[in-house]
Amino acid sequence: MPAAAQQAQKNSHLKSIEQCNGTDRIPVQVRVAGCTALINSGDTKPAALALAYNNRGNAFAAAAEYDRAISDFDRAIELASNYVKPVNNRGVAYLRKGAYEDAVKSFDEAIRLDPAYGSAFANRAEAYLKLNRYDRAVQDFDEAIRLDPNLTWARSGRCWTRAIIGELQAGLDDCDKVIQSGSNDAATYDSRALIRLKMGQFAAAVDDYSSALRLAPNLASALYGRGLARLRQGDSAGGDRDVAAAKLIDLKVADAFARYGVQ
């Protein structure tokens, strides 16, 4: 092959690597194209090929194409059986797809491969939350935070779980730490608001629910919770309006709050 053609081929390969390894700021279709070029090149070593499948799986997951993502993660795992990231990522894809038991199995495997993988524990906790297995969720959040104290989303998740099971002061401490760290996350305000609501601190609950809604205006749990807090303050008009708006977004939101011990 002429030198110019060899250089062009090399440049194309390097560009594919750059695209495939790109961050979420690179458009999904560009990341998929780069990874696909590497996968189809025929000259990629197994470890690099596993990475390309894993990265393409992440791109598909970002586009909510979960079945294609899971297929790519499966291929990455076949190529490199001790490569833990695609095992965890497959669990996340199952979680987002709503296949919670399959998600738990994937996270089990990720933790078996790497018992110090804090994010895998936190992800499994999220799957247990979806299965309403709150005690198991708290245990996994505990372990995730022990392994990685800076994992703020795990602390936020533990705050939510503690709010549900009634460990209110411990949950409040978790949410306070997350918010004080500078995190600006609707879910954390929503969790702290539920604690305030259960504690009977209705004005504080309204404030936190309002903060959550400024960040996520269609968050049904925040609308419903703020409605309940307003009703308990004697604001019938405001409370009824929030409750009605929440039910338009999620018909089962009242059932969820009943499970949380608030009606």
N, C-alpha and C positions, 0 to 999 in steps of 0.2 A: 504494500500500500504506500502511495506517495506520502512524503513527510507532511504535506499540507493536509491531506485527508486524515492522517493519523492524529494530527493536532486538533482538527475539527471534531473527530470522534472523542478524543480525550476531553475537550471542552464541553461537549454535549453530556458526557458521563458525569463530569464534575457538576454541571448545572442540575442534572437529575438528582444527584446526591444532595445538593443544596436545597432543592425544592422539597425532596422527600423528608429531609431532616428539619424542615422549617417549622416555625412556631405557629400558633393559632392566628397570628396576624397575616399569614400568607393564605390566600383564598383556598378553600377546600379542593376545588377542581385542579388547582396548580399542584398542590401536595399529592393528590391522587395520581396525576399525570407523571410527576417525577418518580414516585414509588413504582408505578406500573412500568415505566421505562427501565428501571433497575431490575425489576423482577423478570422482565422479558429479555434482558440483555444477554443472558446465557453465560456471562462471565463473572457473576457475583458469587463469592464464597458463601457457604451455608450460614455462618454467623451474620454476615452482612445482609443476606437474603432474609433471614428471620427478622432483622431490624426493619427492613423495608416493608415486610408484611405487617409488622406491628405498627409502624408509622402510618401505613395506608389504612389499617384498621381504625386508628385514632381519627384519621380524616373522615372516614365513613361514619364513625360514631358522632363526630361533630355535625355532620349533615343529617343526623337521625336515621341513617341507613344501618340499623343495628344488625340485621341478619348478615349483611355483607361484611360488617365490622367483625362479627363473631367468626365468620368463615376465615377471615384473614388472621385473626388471633389464633385460631385453631392451627392454621398452617405454620405460623411462627413457632408455636409450641412444638409441633412435629419436628421442625428443623433444629430446635434448640430446647431440649426438654428441661434444662435447668434455668432457662431464661424466664425470670419471674414476672417481668413487666407485662407481657401479653396475657399472662394468667390473671393478674389483677385487672387489666384493662378489659378482658373478656367479662369478668364479673361486673364491671361498671356498665358495660353494654347490656348485659342481662338485666341489671338493676333498672336502667333507663327504659328498657323494653317492657318492664313489668313482670319479668320471669324471676321472682324473688328467690325461690328455692334454688334455681340454677345459679343465681348470683352467689348465694351463700356457699354452694359447692365450689365455685371458682375461687372465692376468697379463702376458703378452707385450704385449697391446694396452694395458693400463693403464700399463705402463712406457714404451711408445711415446708415450702421451699426456702422461705426466709422468715424465721420467727421474730425478727426485729423490724419487720416492714410495718411501720406505724400506720401508713395510709391504708393498707389492706385491712387492718383491724377496724379503722374508722369506716371504711367502705362496707365491711360486713355489718357493722353496727347500723348503718343506714338501711341495709337490707332487712335486718331484724326489726327495725322500726316499722318498715312497710308491712311486716308480718305480725305487727302488734306484740312482738316478743320483747317487751321493754327491759326486763331484767338482763337479758342477754345483750341487748344494745348498750346498756350502761356499762356492763363488764368490758365490752370491746372498746367503748370510748375511753374507759379508764386505762386500758392497756395502751391504746394509741397515744394518749397524752403522756403516759409514763415513758414511752419510747421516744416521743417527740413533743416536748412541752410547748413548742412554738406552733403546733398544728391547730391554729385558731378555729378552723371550721369543725374540727373534732370537739373542741371545747364548746362551741356553739351548739353542736348536735347533742352533747351531753346536757347542756342547759335545757334544751327542749324536752329531752327524755325525762329529766328530773322534774320538770314542770308537770309532765303528764302523770308521773307516778307519785307525786306529792312530796318530793324532797326539795321543798321550796327554797329554803335558805341556801342550800348547797348549789341549787340551780341558779339562784340569783347571783351568787358569787362568780359562777362560770360566765354568765352573760355580762356582768359588770367588767370582768377582766377582758373579754373580747372587745367590748365597746371602748374601754379605756385604752386598748392597744391601737386604736385608730381605725378599726374595721368599720366599714359603713355598709352593713348588710341587713336587708329587710328581715331575713329569717331570725337574726339575733334579737332585734327589737320586738318581733312578733312573739318570740319565746319569753322574753322578759315581761312582756305585757301580759301573757297568760299567767305568769307567776304573780304579778301585781293583782290581777283579777282574782285569783284564788286567795290571795292574802287580804282581799277586801280593800285594796288601795286603788280605788276606782279612778281617781283623777290621774294618778301616775300611769295606770293602765291605758287610759285614753291617750295620754301624751305619747307613750311608747307605740301604741297601735297607729297613731297618726304619723309618727316617724317612719314606721314600716310602710305605710301607704304612700308616703312621699317618694319612697324608693321603689315601691311595687304597687301601683294604684289598683291593680286587679287582684290583689291577694285576698282571697275569700276569707281565710281564717282571721286576718286582721280586721276586715270589715265586720265580720260577725262578732268577734270579740269586743271590738269597740262599741258595737251596738249593745251588747250585754252590759258593758261597763256604763254606758250612758243611761240605759234603762235603770240600772241600780242607783244612779245619781239622781233619778227622777226626771231625766230628759227623754220623755216618751217619744216626741216627734223625731229627735235625732237618732235615738236608739232604733226605733222602728224602721227608719230610712236606711240605716246601715245594715240591719238584719235582712231587709228585703233585697238590698243590693247584693249582699253576700250570697243569698239563695239563688239569685239570677246567674251567678258565676258557678256555684257549686250547690246542687240540690241536696247533697248529703252532708253539708257543713254542720248542721245541727246534730246529726248523728255522731260526727267526729267529736264535737265538744262534749256530748254525753259520755263518750268513752273517756274523755279527759277528766270527767268528774265535774263538768260545768254545764248548767242548763238554764 
